[in-house]
Amino acid sequence: MGRLSRTGQALVALLVAIAVAAAAWFVFVDYPGSVAQLLGIVLAAIVTIAGLQLGGRLGAQLFPAYNVAEVAVEGPITRDSGGLGIPRGPTTPDADEIVAQIERADADRNVEALLLKLNTPGGEIVPSEDIRAAAVAFDGPTVAYAVDQCASGGMWVASGCDRLWAREGTIVGSVGVRFAQFRVAEFLEAHGVDYEGISAGEYKDALSPFQPLEDEERAYISGLVDTWYDHFVERVAEGFDMDEAAVRETEARVYLGEDAVETGLVDDLGDREAVEAHLEARLGTGVDVETFEPRRGLTGRLGAATSRAAFAFGAGLGRALGGDESGLRME
């Protein structure tokens, strides 16, 4: 399929380019006469290049070289527009970008199946749910493939796919939720800094790091964590056809390979070739995979460079302090 498609694409691009070049020569060179020849040649060259680009796009539409879209979920699952500040790598797409790629693949008439590549330690709850929902909405087979790790939020995402594949050494599991936050009240007091917060509502200031956490506030936050954990268990139980009690019995442990399969958190073990063979059997035809990635312009690339420097600084500072990020998360 791939060789025939690429040949068809090249032929269409060449024919379109020849047609455009001939038309450009007549319009810009031959017809105006010798006075305009120099300018005409330049214009003909420009139009010919445009024709090649147009022909390439047309050829790709008429002779698609792929029928499976691969979208990667790598690094901490979060989003740039807000959230609880979980750091991610500068080249890692955020949740909104990942959702956009899944939706773009779903709208592409050449795409018959979705391959979701997972390599994540987890992350924020709502962004994980957004990606899972996009996978559920995809019109066609959806297969998740865990590479090095598929923990916590990664499992939330994988629960929206038809099957989850992993390697024998892949870290899988950690079906749990945690809330972590720095409390600096004693530090401020020791340095003579007073904090005064004026709020309405008994629990409005419960998440403030500038005052001690009272027992009632701790119980309140624990209730939030328990509710999200219930949702997480429901998602995994439904997605992997497990009893909720069996999911809870994992106690947020991580598993490797065969243990993950026996537990029910992984459907199949195998390498990338095995996953593609599975997709071929599902589709009844050969598989050609196209990687769908966010399209970033110059501004986006400059932003990524800045993000890379900031991420490196922040990660180093975090390791030096030995602390944890604040917030409700699955990791």
Rosetta blueprint (number, residue, H / E / L):
1 M L
2 G H
3 R H
4 L H
5 S H
6 R H
7 T H
8 G H
9 Q H
10 A H
11 L H
12 V H
13 A H
14 L H
15 L H
16 V H
17 A H
18 I H
19 A H
20 V H
21 A H
22 A H
23 A H
24 A H
25 W H
26 F H
27 V H
28 F H
29 V H
30 D H
31 Y L
32 P L
33 G L
34 S H
35 V H
36 A H
37 Q H
38 L H
39 L H
40 G H
41 I H
42 V H
43 L H
44 A H
45 A H
46 I H
47 V H
48 T H
49 I H
50 A H
51 G H
52 L H
53 Q H
54 L H
55 G H
56 G H
57 R H
58 L H
59 G H
60 A H
61 Q H
62 L H
63 F L
64 P L
65 A L
66 Y L
67 N L
68 V E
69 A E
70 E E
71 V E
72 A E
73 V E
74 E E
75 G L
76 P L
77 I E
78 T L
79 R L
80 D L
81 S L
82 G L
83 G L
84 L L
85 G L
86 I L
87 P L
88 R L
89 G L
90 P L
91 T L
92 T L
93 P L
94 D L
95 A H
96 D H
97 E H
98 I H
99 V H
100 A H
101 Q H
102 I H
103 E H
104 R H
105 A H
106 D H
107 A H
108 D L
109 R L
110 N L
111 V L
112 E L
113 A E
114 L E
115 L E
116 L E
117 K E
118 L E
119 N E
120 T E
121 P L
122 G L
123 G E
124 E L
125 I H
126 V H
127 P H
128 S H
129 E H
130 D H
131 I H
132 R H
133 A H
134 A H
135 A H
136 V H
137 A H
138 F L
139 D L
140 G L
141 P L
142 T E
143 V E
144 A E
145 Y E
146 A E
147 V E
148 D E
149 Q E
150 C E
151 A E
152 S L
153 G H
154 G H
155 M H
156 W H
157 V H
158 A H
159 S L
160 G L
161 C L
162 D L
163 R E
164 L E
165 W E
166 A E
167 R L
168 E L
169 G L
170 T L
171 I E
172 V E
173 G E
174 S L
175 V L
176 G L
177 V L
178 R E
179 F E
180 A E
181 Q L
182 F L
183 R L
184 V L
185 A H
186 E H
187 F H
188 L H
189 E H
190 A H
191 H L
192 G L
193 V L
194 D L
195 Y L
196 E L
197 G L
198 I L
199 S L
200 A L
201 G L
202 E L
203 Y L
204 K L
205 D L
206 A L
207 L L
208 S L
209 P L
210 F L
211 Q L
212 P L
213 L L
214 E L
215 D H
216 E H
217 E H
218 R H
219 A H
220 Y H
221 I H
222 S H
223 G H
224 L H
225 V H
226 D H
227 T H
228 W H
229 Y H
230 D H
231 H H
232 F H
233 V H
234 E H
235 R H
236 V H
237 A H
238 E H
239 G H
240 F L
241 D L
242 M L
243 D L
244 E H
245 A H
246 A H
247 V H
248 R H
249 E H
250 T L
251 E L
252 A L
253 R L
254 V E
255 Y E
256 L E
257 G H
258 E H
259 D H
260 A H
261 V H
262 E H
263 T H
264 G L
265 L L
266 V L
267 D L
268 D E
269 L E
270 G L
271 D L
272 R H
273 E H
274 A H
275 V H
276 E H
277 A H
278 H H
279 L H
280 E H
281 A H
282 R H
283 L H
284 G L
285 T L
286 G L
287 V L
288 D L
289 V E
290 E E
291 T E
292 F L
293 E L
294 P L
295 R L
296 R L
297 G L
298 L H
299 T H
300 G H
301 R H
302 L H
303 G H
304 A H
305 A H
306 T H
307 S H
308 R H
309 A H
310 A H
311 F H
312 A H
313 F H
314 G H
315 A H
316 G H
317 L H
318 G H
319 R H
320 A H
321 L H
322 G L
323 G L
324 D L
325 E L
326 S L
327 G E
328 L E
329 R E
330 M E
331 E L
